[in-house]
Amino acid sequence: MKREGFASLDEAIEALERHAGLIRSEGPLDEVGALRDFEPGEQVHARLELSTGGLLRGREAGVDVMGDGALVPYTGVIRKRRLEPRDGQRAFDAVREALR
């Protein structure tokens, strides 16, 4: 786990994009088998989160980088809810919008 601080939401989103790009450049994950097989698209390769505000009034959102390279934006931590980017919107735009 790594924590970073940023002066603005735009700086934080730029860093989120950079980190996601680095993780995706590692390539897809291998299939994992335990009680059942998990395809790369079912595995979370990395979870990148942004948090604003304080403990009681803060907001959280982020992006799951899936094992197949897909980006899944979400909001919340305890009650995590998947964000559905609008037409032409990227995952990072949906995260930015959720934190404004």
C-alpha positions in Angstrom: 0.0 0.0 0.0 1.2 3.5 -0.8 -0.3 6.8 0.2 0.3 10.1 -1.5 -1.1 13.6 -1.0 -2.1 16.0 -3.7 -3.0 19.7 -3.8 -5.9 19.3 -6.1 -8.4 16.7 -7.4 -7.0 17.1 -10.9 -3.4 16.3 -9.7 -4.8 13.2 -7.9 -6.7 12.0 -11.0 -3.5 12.5 -13.1 -1.6 10.3 -10.6 -4.3 7.7 -10.6 -4.1 7.5 -14.4 -0.3 7.2 -14.3 -0.4 4.4 -11.7 -3.1 2.5 -13.6 -1.1 2.8 -16.8 2.0 1.4 -15.1 0.0 -1.5 -13.7 -1.7 -2.3 -17.1 1.7 -2.2 -18.8 2.7 -5.3 -16.7 0.3 -7.3 -19.0 -2.6 -9.6 -18.1 -2.7 -11.8 -15.0 -2.7 -15.6 -15.4 -5.8 -17.7 -14.7 -5.9 -18.7 -11.0 -7.4 -22.0 -9.8 -8.5 -22.8 -6.3 -12.0 -24.2 -5.7 -12.8 -22.8 -9.1 -10.9 -21.1 -11.9 -10.7 -17.3 -12.0 -10.1 -15.7 -15.4 -7.9 -12.6 -15.5 -11.0 -10.4 -16.0 -12.4 -11.7 -12.7 -9.2 -10.8 -10.7 -8.4 -7.4 -9.3 -4.8 -6.7 -10.2 -4.7 -3.4 -8.3 -7.2 -1.1 -6.5 -6.4 2.6 -6.8 -8.4 4.8 -4.4 -8.8 8.5 -3.8 -10.1 10.0 -0.6 -11.2 13.5 0.1 -12.1 15.3 3.2 -12.0 14.0 6.7 -13.0 10.8 8.4 -16.7 11.5 8.8 -17.4 13.6 5.8 -14.9 12.3 3.3 -15.7 10.8 0.0 -13.9 7.8 -1.6 -13.8 6.7 -5.2 -11.3 4.8 -7.3 -10.5 2.4 -10.1 -10.0 -1.4 -10.0 -7.4 -2.5 -12.6 -8.6 -5.9 -13.5 -6.4 -8.8 -14.5 -7.3 -8.4 -18.2 -6.4 -4.6 -18.1 -10.0 -3.4 -17.8 -10.6 -0.4 -15.6 -13.7 -0.5 -13.3 -14.5 2.8 -11.6 -16.3 2.8 -8.3 -17.3 5.0 -5.4 -17.4 4.2 -1.7 -15.3 1.9 0.4 -17.6 0.1 2.9 -20.5 0.3 0.4 -18.7 0.1 -2.8 -20.8 0.9 -5.9 -19.6 0.5 -9.5 -19.7 3.7 -11.5 -21.0 3.5 -15.1 -19.2 6.1 -17.2 -21.5 8.0 -19.6 -21.0 7.8 -23.4 -17.5 9.1 -24.3 -16.5 9.3 -20.6 -13.4 7.5 -19.3 -13.3 5.6 -16.0 -11.1 8.4 -14.6 -13.7 11.0 -15.6 -16.4 9.1 -13.6 -14.1 9.0 -10.6 -13.5 12.8 -10.9 -17.2 13.5 -11.1 -18.0 11.3 -8.1 -15.5 13.2 -5.9 -16.6 16.8 -6.9 
